[in-house]
Amino acid sequence: MKTPHLVVIGSSNTDMVIKSARLPRPGETVTGGQFYIAAGGKGANQAVAAARLGAHVTFVARVGTDMFGSQAIENYDNEGIDTELIIRDPEHATGVALILVDEQGENLIAVASGANHAMSKSDVDRAAARIREADALLLQLEIPLEVVGYAAHLAAQAGIPVILDPAPAPEQPLPPELLRDVTYLTPNESEAERLSGIPVRDEASARQAADKLLAAGAKNVIITLGAQGALVATGQQMEHVPGCRVEAKDCTAAGDAFNAGLAVALAQGRPLLEAVRYGHLVAGLSVTRLGAQPSLPTAAEVTQFAQSWAASL
């Protein structure tokens, strides 16, 4: 099976995580939690996940000149990721995320974007040759929207598939010109609702939201539904792909794991529905572990997980 060549353009954060019995209500303090620091950022999570699944990954990002930025690049190098196009920004700190996680794996996240929001079109221009040679381009929304749109258009003009994870959920609908350049749009329920204006509560409402997003320009829409699986809409077909139920400990990087698995499988030439199933396996295994990047599995671990899951059915 071929080695996928992927370019990821996105955020790099340092996650500071507290795992507690429950999430606090506004104005409330919950004590007794467990604290740890982990590498994160949606772009970085996707890059690391794809690398662990066997892809050759070029990561395009900005970090500060602080210790968090140095540690991040060292970590990416250790994962075998091409870091040549990561900019050390002397004017902005490395992004930081503060994450609260409860015993059910639900989370609350606040992000200080730092250098992530200093990314520019010139950063994309420096990566243009890599993008045109890639099997796919992965994007998210923790960097400026104009940079996302610029990168998507460059890839689309070159005939390179664009996978956009519209997270965190945007305040406004995405520009039509961006959606037209997106090959695979992968929102979760809340993101699909924000983008389409249709509350997504079940498969029927997910179908309505997917129809609206297809009409808005996206070529394929994959609405992830957590343990319920995903709704895959291509314009020619709309099919529900079941998920895998696991005991979740931390859902922080589940979406990033799914997108990386999807991208790797598609770049290997697998059919779309099979690629979605593979993405679910990667995400399902990731939520059984704590942390963003620490939770991301290798290809061998996913294969073993798939075998054990099939045997349990």
C-alpha positions in Angstrom: 0.0 0.0 0.0 1.4 3.4 -1.0 2.7 5.9 1.5 0.3 8.9 1.6 1.9 12.4 1.2 -0.2 14.9 3.1 0.2 18.6 3.9 -1.4 19.9 7.0 -1.8 23.7 7.5 -3.1 24.7 10.9 -2.6 25.4 14.5 0.0 24.3 17.0 -0.9 24.6 20.7 0.3 23.5 24.1 -2.6 22.0 26.0 -2.9 22.4 29.8 -5.4 19.9 30.9 -7.4 19.3 34.2 -9.2 16.0 34.5 -11.9 16.2 37.1 -15.1 14.4 38.2 -17.3 16.9 36.4 -17.2 20.1 34.5 -17.7 23.3 36.6 -20.8 25.4 36.2 -20.3 29.2 35.6 -18.8 30.7 38.7 -18.1 27.4 40.3 -14.8 25.8 41.4 -14.3 22.1 41.1 -11.3 20.7 43.1 -9.5 17.4 43.2 -8.6 17.2 39.5 -5.5 15.8 37.8 -3.3 18.2 35.9 -1.0 17.5 32.9 0.5 19.3 29.9 0.3 17.8 26.4 1.0 18.9 22.9 -2.1 19.9 21.0 -3.7 22.3 18.4 -6.0 20.9 15.7 -3.5 21.2 12.9 -0.7 19.6 15.0 -3.0 16.9 16.1 -3.9 16.0 12.6 -0.3 16.1 11.5 0.8 13.8 14.3 -2.1 11.5 13.8 -1.4 11.1 10.1 2.3 10.5 10.7 1.6 7.8 13.2 -0.7 6.2 10.7 2.1 5.9 8.2 1.8 9.1 6.1 4.6 11.4 5.1 3.4 14.7 6.6 4.5 18.3 5.9 3.2 20.6 8.7 2.8 24.3 7.9 2.3 26.4 11.1 3.6 29.2 13.3 4.9 28.9 16.9 6.6 31.4 19.2 10.3 31.6 20.1 9.3 30.5 23.6 10.0 27.1 25.2 6.6 25.8 24.1 7.5 26.4 20.5 10.9 24.7 20.8 9.3 21.7 22.5 6.6 21.5 19.9 9.0 21.4 17.0 11.2 18.8 18.8 8.1 16.7 19.2 7.1 16.9 15.5 10.7 16.0 14.5 10.5 13.0 16.7 7.2 11.9 15.0 9.0 12.1 11.6 7.0 15.2 10.5 8.6 17.6 8.0 9.0 20.8 10.0 10.9 22.9 7.5 7.9 25.2 6.9 7.1 25.9 10.6 7.8 29.5 11.3 9.3 30.7 14.6 7.4 33.9 15.3 9.4 36.4 17.5 6.3 38.6 18.0 3.7 36.1 19.1 3.7 33.4 21.8 3.0 29.8 20.9 -0.8 29.0 21.2 -2.0 27.7 24.5 -5.3 25.7 25.2 -6.8 25.3 28.7 -8.9 22.1 28.7 -11.3 20.7 31.3 -12.3 17.1 31.0 -14.8 15.2 33.1 -15.1 11.5 33.9 -17.3 10.9 30.8 -14.7 12.4 28.5 -16.7 15.5 27.8 -14.6 18.7 27.7 -14.5 22.5 27.8 -11.7 24.3 25.9 -10.5 27.9 25.9 -7.6 28.8 23.5 -5.2 31.7 23.4 -4.2 31.5 19.7 -0.9 33.5 19.8 1.2 32.7 16.7 -1.6 30.7 15.1 -3.5 33.9 14.3 -0.4 35.5 12.8 -0.4 32.9 10.0 -0.5 34.6 6.6 -0.9 33.9 2.9 2.9 34.1 2.5 3.1 31.0 4.8 0.9 29.2 2.2 3.0 30.5 -0.7 6.1 29.0 0.9 4.3 25.7 1.0 2.9 25.9 -2.6 5.2 23.3 -4.1 4.5 20.8 -1.3 0.8 21.3 -1.6 0.8 20.7 -5.4 2.7 17.4 -4.9 0.5 16.2 -2.0 -2.2 13.5 -2.0 -4.4 15.8 0.1 -4.4 19.0 2.0 -5.9 19.1 5.6 -7.3 22.3 7.0 -9.1 23.5 10.2 -10.3 26.8 11.6 -7.8 27.7 14.3 -5.9 29.9 11.9 -7.2 33.0 10.0 -10.1 32.2 7.7 -8.5 34.1 4.8 -5.4 31.8 5.1 -7.6 28.7 5.0 -9.5 29.9 2.0 -6.2 30.9 0.2 -4.7 27.4 0.8 -7.9 25.6 -0.2 -8.0 27.5 -3.5 -4.4 26.9 -4.3 -4.9 23.1 -3.7 -8.2 23.0 -5.6 -6.6 24.7 -8.6 -3.9 22.1 -8.6 -6.5 19.3 -8.4 -5.4 18.3 -4.9 -8.3 17.1 -2.6 -9.0 19.5 0.3 -10.3 18.1 3.6 -11.7 20.9 5.8 -12.6 20.2 9.5 -14.7 23.3 10.3 -13.6 23.4 13.9 -13.9 25.3 16.1 -17.4 26.1 14.8 -17.4 29.4 13.0 -19.6 32.3 14.1 -20.8 32.8 10.5 -21.5 30.5 7.5 -18.3 29.7 5.5 -17.8 31.8 2.3 -19.3 30.0 -0.7 -16.0 30.4 -2.6 -14.3 28.4 0.2 -16.9 25.7 0.2 -16.5 25.3 -3.6 -12.9 24.5 -3.1 -13.5 21.9 -0.4 -13.6 18.2 -1.4 -14.6 16.8 2.0 -16.3 18.9 4.6 -16.2 17.1 8.0 -18.3 18.9 10.7 -19.6 17.4 13.9 -23.2 17.9 14.9 -22.7 21.4 16.4 -20.5 22.6 13.6 -23.0 21.3 11.0 -25.8 23.2 12.8 -23.8 26.4 12.9 -22.9 26.1 9.2 -26.3 25.1 7.9 -28.7 26.7 10.4 -30.4 23.4 10.9 -30.3 21.8 14.4 -28.7 18.4 14.1 -30.3 16.0 16.6 -30.6 12.8 14.7 -29.9 11.2 11.3 -32.9 12.8 9.7 -31.8 16.3 10.7 -28.2 15.5 9.7 -29.5 14.6 6.2 -31.2 18.0 6.0 -28.0 19.8 7.1 -25.9 17.8 4.7 -28.2 18.7 1.8 -27.9 22.4 2.6 -24.1 22.2 2.8 -23.9 20.4 -0.5 -26.1 23.0 -2.1 -23.8 25.7 -0.6 -20.9 24.2 -2.7 -19.1 21.5 -0.7 -18.5 18.4 -3.0 -18.8 15.9 -0.2 -20.1 16.3 3.4 -19.3 13.9 6.3 -21.2 14.8 9.4 -19.6 13.0 12.4 -22.1 11.9 15.0 -19.8 10.6 17.7 -20.5 7.0 18.8 -23.4 7.0 16.3 -21.0 7.1 13.4 -21.3 9.5 10.5 -23.6 10.6 7.7 -21.8 10.6 4.4 -23.3 12.8 1.6 -21.8 13.0 -1.8 -24.6 14.4 -4.0 -25.1 11.0 -5.6 -25.6 9.1 -2.3 -26.3 9.7 1.3 -25.4 6.9 3.7 -25.1 6.4 7.4 -21.8 4.7 8.5 -22.1 3.2 12.0 -19.5 4.1 14.6 -17.8 2.1 17.3 -18.9 2.3 20.9 -16.1 2.5 23.5 -15.7 3.7 27.0 -14.5 7.3 26.4 -12.0 8.9 28.7 -11.2 12.1 26.7 -12.7 13.3 23.5 -10.3 16.2 23.0 -8.7 15.1 19.7 -11.4 12.7 18.4 -12.2 14.9 15.4 -8.6 15.4 14.5 -8.0 11.7 14.7 -11.0 11.0 12.5 -9.8 13.5 9.8 -6.3 12.1 9.8 -7.6 8.6 9.4 -9.9 9.7 6.6 -7.1 11.5 4.8 -4.7 8.6 5.1 -7.2 6.0 3.9 -8.3 8.1 1.0 -4.7 8.8 0.0 -4.1 5.1 0.0 -6.9 4.7 -2.5 -9.6 3.3 -0.3 -13.3 3.9 -1.2 -14.9 6.8 0.7 -17.1 4.7 3.0 -14.2 2.5 3.9 -12.1 5.5 4.6 -14.8 6.9 6.9 -14.9 3.6 8.8 -11.1 3.7 9.2 -11.4 7.3 10.5 -13.9 6.1 13.1 -11.6 3.4 14.2 -8.8 5.9 14.7 -11.1 8.3 16.6 -12.6 5.5 18.6 -9.3 4.3 19.9 -8.1 7.8 20.6 -11.0 8.7 23.0 -10.0 5.7 25.2 -6.9 7.6 26.2 -6.1 10.9 27.9 -4.6 13.9 26.1 -4.7 15.2 22.6 -1.5 14.0 20.8 -0.7 11.3 23.5 -4.0 9.7 22.6 -3.3 9.3 18.9 -2.7 5.7 17.8 -0.3 4.1 15.3 -1.5 2.2 12.3 -0.6 -1.1 14.0 -2.7 -0.2 17.0 -5.6 0.7 14.8 -5.4 -2.7 13.1 -5.3 -4.5 16.4 -8.2 -2.4 17.6 -10.2 -3.2 14.5 -9.6 -6.9 14.9 -10.7 -6.9 18.6 -13.7 -4.7 17.8 -14.8 -7.1 15.0 -14.4 -10.1 17.3 -16.6 -8.5 20.0 -19.6 -8.0 17.6 
